[in-house]
Amino acid sequence: MEKIEFWVGNYAAPDRPGVFRCAFDPAEGFTVRAAYAGPANPSFLLEHPVFPVLYTVEETEDGAVSAWKPEGEQLAPLGRVMTGGASPCHLSLSADGRWLYCANYTGGSVAVIRLDDKGVPAERTDLVRHHGRGPNTARQEKAHAHCVYPYHGRIGVCDLGEDRIYLYENREGKLAETACLQAKAGSGPRHLASHPAHPDKLYCVAELSGGVSVWQETAPGRFEKRQEVSALPEGFSGENTAAAIRFTEDGGRLLVSQRGADGIAVMPVFPDGRLGRMSWSSCVRGPRDFLVCGDTVLAGSQRDGEIRAYRPEADGLRDLGFRLALPEPVCIQKALR
């Protein structure tokens, strides 16, 4: 097992630590390297792969994205751009590192932000608004863009409110829709994942149904649903919201976290990309996000304020017995430097 350096984001006012630099050593456990105040509600963060820049959303009514340079015990502010919508919740970068994409959850929109030659946000160049709704009147009263996922030069956007998955191309700062996938009514698509050995497939976790759907691109811009499976334990009937979806690094298993059932579903991936029978592992309460790194899974409990370490095994996850107390860990990202 390898040592892991990682970032954690939570909900915090600018005068309280909301970003943490942490480490996990399989022999010694967790340590907190630094705790940073400054960002407002940094519920999602992302590190630039080339420049020493950390991006954080400001999940507020007046949504924004901020860029920071970690310097010792401080985050030095580099720039800030309004996202054009409320409650920004997810970020991704273009493959060339020139563009930053942001999903505005409450705003039901997707923002495109141009970065300068040092990776600092320069301007918002586009804002695409969604306008639909779904049958769940409590959660789908309007559009809710939930992720901006890089997919072979395009951006995959899950809209929980509309039960849709959009594919966009970035044409010099402007988004052009290339596909729209209609998910099961009331399922609430949340996040996407892709498998390196199956580039023609998209895997989607649905927050409201707790299921996973597998979509195959049969022609450019044309997708067909190949599989839809439950990622909840058999017989579960309580209140639940699915959260994160990740593949293990070897691609052999797909992991999905469930809040309510409070566990992680582990599904084998067959050679053709289909998902096999699920194994269920209870874990932290309210596992909103988790990090898969080598043979280690770090799962964060938003409810109890802790991160625990696990190892994926044939029949699920094994608790390694290490705990890290942190307030509301809702985003966990591997550190790149």
PyMOL commands that set and color helices and strands:
alter all, ss='L'
color gray80, all
select strands_A, chain A and resi 4-9+19-25+29-36+45-47+54-58+64-71+74-82+88-93+99-104+109-115+121-129+145-151+154-159+164-171+174-182+189-195+198-206+211-219+222-230+241-247+253-259+263-268+279-282+287-293+296-301+306-313+316-325+331-334
alter strands_A, ss='S'
color yellow, strands_A
deselect
rebuild
show_as cartoon
